Amino acid sequence: MSKSTRNSGKPITKSDIAQVRELAKGNTPTRVIGFKIGRTPNSVYKIASDNNISLEPPNQSPYNRRKKS
């Protein structure tokens, strides 16, 4: 069971969505995003999913496929 936060039960606002979008661009961890907007990490995942916001880090190569030197 998740802990209650200050915005628990309140509707998601456009400013919440904008904040999630901006923080996700900077590779901010989901838990930190939730803390900053006063929501649970599961709520952050839902906001991102509903608004096509990627929470994946864009600057990492998958499966450690870096060339060996």
Order of alpha helices (4+ residues) and beta strands (2+ residues): alpha-alpha-alpha
